[in-house]
Amino acid sequence: MNNMFKTVISILIMMVLWNESSVVEGKDRISTEQPISVEKAYELMGYTDFDNALKQYNKKGLILPSDVPFKVEYQYAKVDSESSSINFEYLGENFSRNHLSIKVSPKSNPDYKNNLLMISGEKAWMIEATRPEFPTIISFKKNDGYYTVMLHMGIKPLERAALIQIAEELIHENG
């Protein structure tokens, strides 16, 4: 499965969780008749805290942002051993409008084309969603990994500027 398909599927899953939808018990492992907590939903999807995920991932030089453009209420991380990647999720209280996701992988999606020159001079790939319900995404190479950073705030000009600022910080941080 290519990375773009996985990204789209992840966004769809997050949209279901954001809308606090529930489904009939027995269909899948996060199905309930009652809405479940954010913590339980992420636990059932295999997420844990940042420290545990970093121990599992066991790779040096990962960089995370020092500043997130909203108040973070929840933080989760998940290692995907199949793709040798790690995902970090930052969620605000209203995470349908405050969600930052960072994926670090040894491979880049072959569909990614460098279409953005960062202030630093680094090349990056960016998707700017025009609809407020979809995130803005940027991807770039750092050391031996590819970072894909997704930010959803619902205010596109602010979202784009904040995402570029996060990417610039990650590119320049020594890891």
Order of alpha helices (4+ residues) and beta strands (2+ residues): alpha-alpha-alpha-beta-beta-beta-beta-beta-beta-beta-alpha
